[in-house]
Amino acid sequence: MVAWQDGHRTDPAACREQDQGKFEITHRDGRARLGRLHTKHGVLETPALLPVVNPNIRTIEPRVMWDKYGIGALITNSYIIWKHDDLKEKATKDGVHSLLNYPGMVMTDSGTFQSYMYGDVEVGVDEIVDFQRTIGVDVATMLDVFSRPDMKHAEVEHAVRETDARAPASLKAAQDTMLNGPIQGGIHRSLRQISAQLMGQHDFAVHPIGGIVPVMEQHRYKDYAKIMMSTLPLLPPNRPVHMFGCGHPMLFPMSIALGADLFDSAAYALFARDGRLLAPWGTVRIAELVDWPMLMPCVAHYTPADVRAMPALEQENLLAHYNLEMTLAELARCKQAVRDGNIWQLAEQRSHQHPALREAFLWLTTPPAMQRGIRPDLFYTDRDAARDTNGDQGMWEDAWDWVVWSQQTPRSGGVLWGGDDTFVRPHTQKARRLLHNRWQPIEARRKAVIFHGIRGPFRERLSEVLVWLKHHLSDVQVLILTPVGLVPISLEDLNPFAHIDAPSWVLQHRPEGLWIQRELERLGLHECTFATVNVASDGMKLRLEEALEQLEIGNHDVHASVDREDVETARHQLRIDQAVDKQMVLLNLNRTQAERLIEGCSFVVNREGRVKNVNGREGLHLLSPRLRDGGISLTNHGAQRILDVRTEPLPTSLPDTAWWGSAGKGPAVVVVSADAEPFVRKGRNVFHGFVAACDGWLAPGEACLITDEKGALLGHGLAQCTATEMAVFTKGIAVKTRGGVASPKKE
Ligand code: GUN
């Protein structure tokens, strides 16, 4: 909460002592995260921009940044302070916060960037960290060795190894001051990976990605994306990632979508000096402007011509404010997008602003096979442009899994179609892969009818036809074709498949037969012949008749009605199909387990005929399909029954995330320590630090079972993280508990 008094913002409260240096996640959208970094000068909400303040030239006063803009942290350079006697003396005597007249979190850099710009610096490795600690900074930076993109492999390797070698002495000098451990490696994927692994083993508080300033200056955004993809998956996820020197708002959405937490910017001031304005779509010169690219509060009373007429310093100061306001506005937009679950869509939209950014985005979202010029998917044919010829495809697969696995499914709401990009959004990919990995068709099905042509729901338009098909042709697989792939009709309310807001020609597009055949195979429907029916066309029943003929299923009158009793039986069976299929995809049960769980079940149905509750044979409420997002809500009874049918041993450790090899093993189990038991039983959330073990296939947004160390069910809930994250976070919510099982003693 930001508190203001008489135009001044109150000073921040220090975090709790035991929390100092901890980082927690409060919201996430795939890899993008909103977090809180706990420091002695307040709890910094991330993603955050740390404006660079040169202690000699304060274009915007730090106090103004705090008071007017609510900026919670800034970065300055300890080497500059150290080199200037007057600054050094004041900082040593009164501390860096007093020197800058700033009450929030202060991060300092170490002089590495000066060595890159001007040659060697004269300060020692431990001396500069010791100095930063003495002047009371919140986050200090070690003296890393800068790696430039034009350096030879051997030189960059030296920078990586030397930076790592300096880490122990730097950490020792830092004592209990939080320390930045920069990642170097130039544009060499393997060196970035080595650097991430080496630096991640030391006890750093934050990991800046170093050596990227020249990459950004040269608009090499594809290299920037590659650096992120080779580094971030290997860093300890409980430490914030800082993009060193990245302050152009154009790069925020993509960076945040890939997991960046902190940015720092001298750009707001440097560009202002040069008469340039920052915008989310690039940089604009004031010299050519009649109107503002966006009207920011600081220029509300001026036209660009008014500002051009101002004295140079006044102009520079106003443009610096403009740039800062624009940068903060884009950051706020990104944060809201993370909350709304559409940061990737924002990155996708922004990627069209600059050809180099688009190139980076295409590289990110283009499967490796396609990058080698092979087209695995006939559905999408125009991504060849992103083809990569420098042998970097190998990294794509793993790092992309890291992005895709962390997407929350299912989600609620409509999905905006964005051309080809819709298909390769990580959320779409996650939904497809869960479906392909987990859904098991009934073996015997060799024929499929595929409906398409409208945005979902199909169920209303098809209700009669589905009953007819179930009654007469129950071994025909019914599917729907959506702009992002085929899905069994029973799963039509799973986002994003039939939820895509697209023009009708997209919905009515029928891809080539070969593509459909491949989709069927991905669903495990091998050697399945199919026919399609456009639901949007006139005479849908006639089209169905033609389809059945095409499938050589003759002698059926699709216009004939079904007896009332048979209608009820068919509807019951359709509901069973839906419950079984959803359990497979959303609870990761295999078909046999899913069928057993609801054997002899009954349904409570609402006025529209949709299932509200699924009750087991004994009448106990087991689960409910969620209308909001197509998910499943478990009850305690349902959770217990699922735990009872589990054949996997209970987890005994906190393993690394195991991406896709877990199909059919049931929802992940989270084992909590004895301290947490009474809270979980009362339905309270599980916090990091109280988890003793979990399954490797735990994923954010997915249902999980919560047990004690002996395997007794304590509750169930929705996981907030992956297994790898579970192993390292010590603060924040690990599982949002949805049901707690009361202690048997008290019953
Ligand atoms: N500022 C911008 N890039 C870097 C870097 O690689 N290291 C340090 N210490 N500061 C930077």
Residues whose N, C-alpha, C, O or C-beta is under 5 A from the ligand:
A	BS01	GUN	D109 S110 T112 F113 M142 F146 P182 G210 G211 V213 F244 G245
